[in-house]
Amino acid sequence: MSPESKKLFNIIILGVSFMFIFTAFQTCGNIAQTVITNLNNTDFHGSGYTSMSVIYGVFSASNLISPSVVAIVGPQLSMVVSGIFYSLYIAVFIQPATWAFYTASVFIGIAAAVLWTAQGNCLTVNSDENTIGRNSGVFWALLQSSLFFGNLYIYFAWQGKTHISESDRRTVFIALTVISLVGTVLFFLIRTQEDTKAPGEEDSANEILGDASSARNKMTRAVAAFKKSIKLGFTKEILLLSVTTAYTGLELTFFSGVYGTCIGAVNRFGSEEKSLIGLSGIFIGVGEILGGGIFGLLSKKNRFGRNPVVMLGIVVHFIAFYLIFFNMPNDAPIAPMEGTDTVAYMIPSKEVAIFCSFLLGLGDSCFNTQLLSILGFLYSEDSAPAFAIFKFVQSICAAVAYFYSNYFLLQWQLLIMVVVGFFGTITFFTVEWKAAAALVARGSDYSSI
């Protein structure tokens, strides 16, 4: 197998592994608040929104140390151990206990930081400036296939149900735990960097992995990785991209947790309201996969760079927000167990609700594929610190959004996303124009990014 084939193999295995893990985790996140609402008349008194806020809060703080962890442990083992913690979090729902639920939320926050830092390193090391766009798209399309498979099961399993029984819950979460473990095991198939580089070649992986035989070298590199993360965090490009990244954190919270809860709370959807949560997740996944495929696999034919894709993403999201504002009751995110009979500016339409799910997924893929691409391009030599900062900003904004989702009406949540999304698009444009100028100065074809 040629070096290029080995690199592409690594990217595909990386994407498939994440697909299995996040088939379980994203489905869990999508249905968690609905399941918990049905549990709150028992001894369990947790909140899905609060749990996600804890996860993303710990996630954001842990990104400060995740490059050091990856430096000591290595990317592959880092992803394996992190995957195990994802499985443990999902397993908590088999027999929920409030203390275990929030404890697992803390541990998965730490694991998530390490997992995504290692993922960013693996993606960058197996790419160059000519393949980073393609590889980002391939990874993103495979990752977001997770939304399709898990939610397809929820749609059929919960069809016509207005209450989620204990048996229903256990069946779903046992299956999701097993799926997550399968994804974790697949990480062992990723080829090590020594297999993908010719003798004597150097890359960012060498900076991160260091000399495996020397504990002292590993610690030195861990400290260096931490210092590099802090230094990178104050560069102009990272600060500008942080606004765009903040927006992806806010809308991640909305489409992965809040919007499904809104759909499940609308009593006018009748007996289909719970199964529609699964259908919504499916169409979010369809949008994500379509975006990842088009903007990643066809990136070679894009002569105008990343900005048009990001512009498409913000336009698609603004259309979705407008339709959601008219279609969904304002109190849907914070409705009680009985749901809401409130009507917004139109009679709630299932078709419009599902169409908005597709738009949310498509817009999200526009932003994330281009952020992965530009970070891999700008920081090919500092991939772990750069991706750690990216996930730090994204996760802390997701944590804030999950916290205020407990209290804010729908209209205020949409307004926050519109404002941050607008400014995030402008700041991305600024960094991309500078990246394009640097690429032209090196004599490369701009369409190659």
C-alpha positions as CSV (number, residue, x, y, z in Angstrom):
1,M,0.0,0.0,0.0
2,S,1.4,3.4,-1.0
3,P,1.9,6.1,1.6
4,E,-1.0,8.1,0.2
5,S,-3.3,5.0,0.3
6,K,-2.3,4.4,3.9
7,K,-3.1,8.0,4.8
8,L,-6.5,7.8,3.1
9,F,-7.1,4.4,4.9
10,N,-6.4,6.1,8.2
11,I,-8.8,8.9,7.4
12,I,-11.6,6.4,6.5
13,I,-11.0,4.3,9.7
14,L,-10.9,7.5,11.7
15,G,-14.3,8.6,10.2
16,V,-15.9,5.1,10.6
17,S,-14.7,4.9,14.3
18,F,-16.2,8.3,15.0
19,M,-19.4,7.3,13.1
20,F,-20.0,4.4,15.5
21,I,-19.1,6.3,18.7
22,F,-21.3,9.3,17.7
23,T,-24.1,7.1,16.4
24,A,-24.4,6.2,20.1
25,F,-23.6,9.6,21.7
26,Q,-25.5,11.9,19.4
27,T,-28.5,9.7,19.5
28,C,-28.2,9.7,23.3
29,G,-27.9,13.5,23.4
30,N,-30.9,13.9,21.0
31,I,-33.2,11.8,23.2
32,A,-31.7,12.4,26.7
33,Q,-34.0,15.2,27.8
34,T,-37.1,13.4,26.5
35,V,-36.0,10.2,28.4
36,I,-35.2,12.2,31.5
37,T,-38.5,14.0,31.5
38,N,-40.1,10.6,31.7
39,L,-37.9,9.6,34.6
40,N,-38.4,12.7,36.8
41,N,-41.4,11.3,38.6
42,T,-39.0,8.6,40.0
43,D,-35.9,8.9,42.3
44,F,-33.9,10.3,39.3
45,H,-33.7,14.1,39.3
46,G,-31.2,14.9,36.6
47,S,-31.5,17.3,33.7
48,G,-30.3,16.6,30.2
49,Y,-29.6,20.3,29.6
50,T,-27.6,20.5,32.8
51,S,-25.6,17.4,32.0
52,M,-24.7,18.7,28.6
53,S,-23.7,22.0,30.1
54,V,-21.4,20.1,32.5
55,I,-19.9,18.0,29.7
56,Y,-19.1,21.0,27.5
57,G,-17.9,23.1,30.4
58,V,-15.4,20.4,31.5
59,F,-14.7,19.8,27.8
60,S,-13.6,23.4,27.3
61,A,-11.4,23.5,30.4
62,S,-9.8,20.1,29.5
63,N,-8.7,21.3,26.1
64,L,-6.0,23.3,27.9
65,I,-4.3,20.0,28.9
66,S,-5.4,17.7,26.1
67,P,-2.4,18.4,23.8
68,S,-0.1,17.4,26.7
69,V,-2.1,14.2,27.3
70,V,-1.9,13.3,23.6
71,A,1.9,14.1,23.7
72,I,2.4,11.6,26.5
73,V,-0.1,8.8,25.6
74,G,-0.1,9.2,21.8
75,P,-3.1,9.9,19.5
76,Q,-4.3,6.3,19.0
77,L,-4.4,5.2,22.6
78,S,-5.8,8.6,23.5
79,M,-8.8,8.0,21.2
80,V,-9.2,4.4,22.5
81,V,-9.4,5.4,26.2
82,S,-11.7,8.4,25.4
83,G,-14.0,6.0,23.5
84,I,-14.4,3.8,26.6
85,F,-15.5,6.8,28.6
86,Y,-18.1,7.7,26.0
87,S,-19.5,4.1,26.3
88,L,-19.6,4.4,30.1
89,Y,-21.6,7.6,29.9
90,I,-24.2,6.0,27.5
91,A,-24.4,3.0,29.8
92,V,-25.5,5.1,32.7
93,F,-28.9,5.5,31.1
94,I,-29.5,1.7,31.3
95,Q,-30.1,2.1,35.0
96,P,-30.0,5.9,35.7
97,A,-28.8,7.3,39.0
98,T,-28.4,11.0,39.5
99,W,-24.9,10.9,41.0
100,A,-23.7,8.5,38.3
101,F,-25.2,10.6,35.6
102,Y,-23.4,13.8,36.6
103,T,-20.1,12.0,37.5
104,A,-20.1,10.4,34.0
105,S,-20.8,13.9,32.6
106,V,-17.6,15.2,34.1
107,F,-15.5,12.3,32.9
108,I,-16.8,12.4,29.3
109,G,-16.0,16.1,29.2
110,I,-12.4,15.3,29.8
111,A,-12.5,12.3,27.4
112,A,-14.0,14.5,24.7
113,A,-11.2,17.0,24.8
114,V,-8.6,14.3,24.4
115,L,-10.6,12.6,21.7
116,W,-11.0,15.6,19.5
117,T,-7.4,16.9,20.0
118,A,-6.1,13.5,18.9
119,Q,-8.6,13.5,16.0
120,G,-7.4,16.8,14.8
121,N,-3.8,15.6,15.0
122,C,-4.6,12.4,13.1
123,L,-6.5,14.3,10.4
124,T,-3.7,16.8,9.8
125,V,-0.8,14.3,9.9
126,N,-2.5,12.2,7.2
127,S,-3.2,15.3,5.0
128,D,-1.3,18.0,3.1
129,E,-2.4,21.3,1.6
130,N,-3.8,19.5,-1.4
131,T,-5.8,16.8,0.5
132,I,-6.9,18.6,3.6
133,G,-10.1,19.7,2.1
134,R,-11.0,16.3,0.7
135,N,-10.0,14.5,3.9
136,S,-12.0,17.0,6.1
137,G,-15.0,16.3,3.9
138,V,-14.6,12.5,4.0
139,F,-14.2,12.5,7.8
140,W,-17.1,14.8,8.3
141,A,-19.5,12.8,6.0
142,L,-18.6,9.6,7.8
143,L,-18.9,11.2,11.3
144,Q,-22.3,12.6,10.6
145,S,-23.6,9.4,9.1
146,S,-24.0,8.7,12.9
147,L,-27.1,11.0,13.0
148,F,-28.8,8.9,10.3
149,F,-28.4,5.4,11.7
150,G,-29.2,6.0,15.4
151,N,-32.1,8.3,14.8
152,L,-33.6,5.9,12.2
153,Y,-33.8,3.3,14.9
154,I,-35.4,5.8,17.3
155,Y,-38.0,6.8,14.7
156,F,-39.2,3.2,14.2
157,A,-38.8,2.0,17.8
158,W,-40.8,5.0,19.3
159,Q,-43.4,5.3,16.6
160,G,-46.8,6.2,18.1
161,K,-45.4,6.3,21.7
162,T,-46.2,9.2,24.0
163,H,-44.4,7.7,27.0
164,I,-41.0,6.0,27.0
165,S,-41.2,2.9,29.2
166,E,-38.3,1.4,31.2
167,S,-38.0,-1.5,28.8
168,D,-37.9,0.9,25.8
169,R,-35.1,2.9,27.5
170,R,-33.0,-0.1,28.4
171,T,-33.2,-1.7,25.0
172,V,-32.1,1.5,23.3
173,F,-29.2,2.3,25.6
174,I,-27.8,-1.2,25.7
175,A,-27.7,-1.2,21.9
176,L,-26.1,2.3,21.9
177,T,-23.4,1.2,24.4
178,V,-22.4,-1.8,22.3
179,I,-22.3,0.4,19.1
180,S,-20.0,2.9,21.0
181,L,-17.6,0.1,22.0
182,V,-17.4,-1.2,18.4
183,G,-16.2,2.3,17.3
184,T,-13.6,2.4,20.1
185,V,-12.1,-1.0,19.0
186,L,-11.8,0.2,15.4
187,F,-9.3,2.9,16.5
188,F,-6.7,0.0,16.8
189,L,-6.8,-0.3,12.9
190,I,-5.3,3.2,12.4
191,R,-1.7,2.8,11.1
192,T,1.0,4.5,13.2
193,Q,2.8,7.5,11.8
194,E,6.0,5.5,11.2
195,D,4.0,3.5,8.7
196,T,2.9,6.5,6.7
197,K,6.1,8.5,6.5
198,A,9.2,7.8,4.5
199,P,12.5,7.4,6.6
200,G,13.9,10.7,7.6
201,E,10.7,12.7,7.0
202,E,9.5,14.9,9.8
203,D,6.0,16.2,10.5
204,S,3.9,17.5,13.3
205,A,3.3,14.0,14.6
206,N,7.0,13.8,15.5
207,E,6.5,17.0,17.6
208,I,3.6,15.4,19.4
209,L,4.6,11.8,19.8
210,G,8.3,12.4,20.6
211,D,10.6,9.6,21.5
212,A,8.5,6.7,23.0
213,S,11.5,5.4,24.9
214,S,12.1,8.5,26.9
215,A,9.6,9.5,29.6
216,R,11.6,12.7,30.1
217,N,11.3,13.6,26.5
218,K,7.5,13.0,26.6
219,M,7.1,15.3,29.6
220,T,9.2,18.0,28.0
221,R,7.0,17.7,24.8
222,A,3.9,17.8,27.0
223,V,4.9,21.0,28.6
224,A,5.9,22.4,25.2
225,A,2.5,21.4,23.8
226,F,0.7,23.3,26.6
227,K,2.8,26.4,26.1
228,K,2.2,26.3,22.4
229,S,-1.6,26.1,23.0
230,I,-1.5,29.2,25.1
231,K,0.7,31.1,22.6
232,L,-1.5,30.1,19.6
233,G,-4.6,31.1,21.5
234,F,-3.6,34.8,21.3
235,T,-2.7,35.0,17.6
236,K,-4.8,37.1,15.3
237,E,-6.0,34.3,13.2
238,I,-7.1,32.1,16.1
239,L,-8.9,35.0,17.8
240,L,-10.8,35.8,14.6
241,L,-11.7,32.1,13.9
242,S,-12.8,31.8,17.6
243,V,-15.9,33.9,16.7
244,T,-16.8,31.5,14.0
245,T,-16.1,28.6,16.3
246,A,-18.3,30.1,19.0
247,Y,-21.2,30.1,16.6
248,T,-20.7,26.4,15.8
249,G,-20.8,25.7,19.5
250,L,-24.1,27.6,19.9
251,E,-25.8,26.0,16.9
252,L,-24.4,22.5,17.9
253,T,-26.3,22.8,21.1
254,F,-29.4,23.9,19.3
255,F,-29.6,21.2,16.7
256,S,-28.2,18.3,18.8
257,G,-30.3,18.9,22.0
258,V,-32.7,21.8,22.0
259,Y,-34.5,21.4,18.6
260,G,-35.3,17.7,19.2
261,T,-36.7,18.6,22.6
262,C,-38.9,21.3,20.9
263,I,-40.3,18.9,18.4
264,G,-41.1,16.3,21.2
265,A,-42.9,19.0,23.2
266,V,-45.4,20.1,20.6
267,N,-48.7,18.4,21.4
268,R,-50.2,19.4,18.1
269,F,-47.9,16.8,16.4
270,G,-50.1,14.2,18.2
271,S,-48.9,10.6,18.8
272,E,-45.9,11.2,16.4
273,E,-44.2,13.8,18.5
274,K,-41.7,11.4,20.1
275,S,-40.8,9.5,16.9
276,L,-40.4,12.8,15.1
277,I,-37.4,13.4,17.3
278,G,-35.7,10.5,15.5
279,L,-36.9,11.6,12.1
280,S,-35.5,15.1,12.8
281,G,-32.1,13.6,13.7
282,I,-32.2,11.6,10.5
283,F,-32.7,14.7,8.4
284,I,-30.0,16.6,10.3
285,G,-27.7,13.7,9.4
286,V,-28.8,13.8,5.8
287,G,-27.9,17.5,5.6
288,E,-24.5,16.9,7.4
289,I,-23.6,14.0,5.0
290,L,-24.7,15.9,1.9
291,G,-22.6,18.9,3.0
292,G,-19.6,16.8,3.9
293,G,-19.7,15.0,0.6
294,I,-20.2,18.0,-1.6
295,F,-17.8,20.4,0.1
296,G,-15.2,17.8,0.9
297,L,-15.1,15.3,-2.0
298,L,-15.6,18.0,-4.6
299,S,-13.2,20.5,-3.0
300,K,-10.7,20.1,-5.9
301,K,-13.2,21.7,-8.2
302,N,-13.9,24.7,-6.0
303,R,-12.0,27.6,-7.5
304,F,-13.1,30.1,-5.0
305,G,-11.9,28.7,-1.7
306,R,-13.8,28.3,1.5
307,N,-15.8,31.6,1.8
308,P,-18.7,30.7,-0.6
309,V,-19.3,27.5,1.4
310,V,-19.4,29.4,4.7
311,M,-21.7,32.0,3.1
312,L,-24.0,29.2,2.0
313,G,-24.0,27.8,5.5
314,I,-25.1,31.1,7.2
315,V,-27.8,31.7,4.6
316,V,-29.2,28.2,5.0
317,H,-29.1,28.6,8.8
318,F,-30.9,32.0,8.7
319,I,-33.6,30.5,6.6
320,A,-34.0,27.6,9.1
321,F,-34.1,30.0,12.1
322,Y,-36.8,32.1,10.4
323,L,-39.0,29.0,9.7
324,I,-38.5,27.6,13.2
325,F,-39.5,31.0,14.7
326,F,-42.8,30.8,12.8
327,N,-43.4,27.1,13.2
328,M,-42.4,26.3,16.8
329,P,-44.1,27.5,20.0
330,N,-41.9,29.9,21.9
331,D,-42.1,27.9,25.1
332,A,-41.2,24.6,23.4
333,P,-37.5,24.4,24.8
334,I,-38.7,24.6,28.4
335,A,-42.1,22.9,28.2
336,P,-43.1,20.5,31.0
337,M,-43.5,16.7,30.7
338,E,-47.1,17.3,29.4
339,G,-45.8,19.3,26.4
340,T,-47.2,22.6,25.1
341,D,-50.4,23.4,23.3
342,T,-49.2,26.9,22.4
343,V,-49.2,27.9,18.7
344,A,-46.6,30.2,17.2
345,Y,-47.3,32.3,14.0
346,M,-48.6,29.3,12.1
347,I,-50.1,25.9,12.9
348,P,-47.2,23.7,13.7
349,S,-46.2,21.7,10.6
350,K,-44.3,18.4,10.8
351,E,-43.1,18.9,7.2
352,V,-41.6,22.4,8.0
353,A,-40.1,21.1,11.2
354,I,-38.3,18.2,9.4
355,F,-37.2,20.5,6.5
356,C,-35.6,22.8,9.1
357,S,-33.7,19.8,10.5
358,F,-32.2,19.2,7.1
359,L,-31.2,22.9,6.8
360,L,-29.6,22.8,10.3
361,G,-27.5,19.9,9.3
362,L,-26.5,21.3,5.9
363,G,-25.5,24.6,7.4
364,D,-23.5,23.0,10.2
365,S,-21.5,20.9,7.7
366,C,-20.7,24.1,5.8
367,F,-19.1,25.7,8.8
368,N,-17.3,22.6,10.3
369,T,-15.8,21.2,7.1
370,Q,-14.3,24.6,6.3
371,L,-13.1,25.2,9.9
372,L,-11.4,21.8,9.9
373,S,-9.9,22.6,6.5
374,I,-8.5,26.0,7.3
375,L,-7.1,24.9,10.7
376,G,-5.3,22.0,9.0
377,F,-4.0,24.3,6.4
378,L,-2.8,27.2,8.6
379,Y,-1.5,25.0,11.4
380,S,-0.1,21.9,9.8
381,E,2.9,22.1,12.1
382,D,0.9,22.8,15.3
383,S,-2.2,20.6,14.7
384,A,-2.8,19.4,18.2
385,P,-2.7,22.8,19.9
386,A,-4.7,24.4,17.1
387,F,-7.5,21.8,17.3
388,A,-7.5,21.9,21.1
389,I,-8.2,25.7,21.0
390,F,-10.9,25.1,18.4
391,K,-12.7,22.6,20.6
392,F,-12.1,24.7,23.7
393,V,-14.0,27.7,22.2
394,Q,-16.7,25.5,20.6
395,S,-17.3,23.5,23.8
396,I,-17.4,26.4,26.2
397,C,-20.0,28.1,24.0
398,A,-22.0,24.9,23.8
399,A,-21.9,24.7,27.6
400,V,-23.2,28.2,27.9
401,A,-25.9,27.5,25.4
402,Y,-27.0,24.3,27.2
403,F,-27.1,26.3,30.4
404,Y,-29.4,29.1,29.1
405,S,-31.5,26.5,27.2
406,N,-33.0,25.7,30.7
407,Y,-34.4,29.2,30.9
408,F,-34.6,31.1,27.6
409,L,-37.6,31.1,25.3
410,L,-37.1,29.9,21.7
411,Q,-37.0,33.5,20.2
412,W,-34.1,34.5,22.4
413,Q,-32.1,31.4,21.6
414,L,-32.6,32.1,17.8
415,L,-31.6,35.7,18.2
416,I,-28.3,34.9,19.9
417,M,-27.4,32.5,17.1
418,V,-28.3,35.0,14.4
419,V,-26.1,37.7,15.9
420,V,-23.1,35.5,16.6
421,G,-23.4,33.7,13.3
422,F,-23.3,37.0,11.4
423,F,-20.1,38.2,13.0
424,G,-18.6,34.7,12.8
425,T,-19.0,34.7,9.1
426,I,-17.3,38.0,8.7
427,T,-14.3,36.9,10.8
428,F,-14.0,33.7,8.9
429,F,-13.9,35.7,5.6
430,T,-11.1,37.8,7.0
431,V,-8.9,34.8,7.8
432,E,-9.6,33.0,4.6
433,W,-8.6,36.0,2.5
434,K,-5.3,36.1,4.3
435,A,-4.8,32.3,3.8
436,A,-5.6,32.7,0.1
437,A,-3.0,35.5,-0.2
438,A,-0.4,33.3,1.5
439,L,-1.1,30.4,-0.8
440,V,-0.8,32.5,-3.9
441,A,2.5,33.9,-2.6
442,R,3.8,30.3,-2.4
443,G,2.8,29.7,-6.0
444,S,0.1,27.2,-5.2
445,D,-3.3,27.0,-6.9
446,Y,-6.0,28.5,-4.7
447,S,-8.5,25.9,-5.9
448,S,-6.4,23.2,-4.2
449,I,-7.5,24.2,-0.7
